[in-house]
Amino acid sequence: MPQLNPDPWFAIMVFSWVVFLTIIPTKIMNNLAPNEPAPMSKEEHKADSWTWPW
């Protein structure tokens, strides 16, 4: 029964798992976010009080 011969399929499975566990995660982790967060300025805005007309 040739379907019970693990010779070619085991090698394909091992090689695909090596690709999934080594190459793909390194390529994903090397990507940069397109919008890096910018540091916020520490200047405080002075809010003018409302001058009521009456």
N, C-alpha and C positions, 0 to 999 in steps of 0.2 A: 504494500500500500504506500504509494509515494507521498500522500498527504501527511503521513506520520514521520517523514524524514525531516528533521529539524535543521538540516545543514544550511540551506540558503535562507530560510526564514528567520532563524535565530540570529544570523549575522546582520540581516536587514533590521531586525528589531533592536539589536544592540547599537548599531550605528545610528539609527534614528533617535534613540534615547540619548546617546552621546551628543547629538546635535541639539536636541531639545534642552538638555541640562547644562551645556557649556557655551555653545555659540549664541543661541538666541537670547538668553538672559543678559549676556555682556553687551549685545547690540542694543537691547532695550534700555539697559541702565546707562548707556553712554549718551542717550538722547537728552537734549536740554529742553526745558520748558520754553515755549515761545515768549511768554511774558514773565520775566523774572520780577519778583516783587521789589519795588524800590523802597529804600528806607524813608520813613516819614520824617519830616522836619519837626523840630521840637519848638518852633516858634508858636506862641499862643496868640490867637486872634482876639483882639479886644472888641467885644461887642458893645456898640453904642446903645445907650438906653433910648427907649422910644419917647419922643417928645409929643405928648398929646396936644392937639390943637385947642382944647377947651380948658 
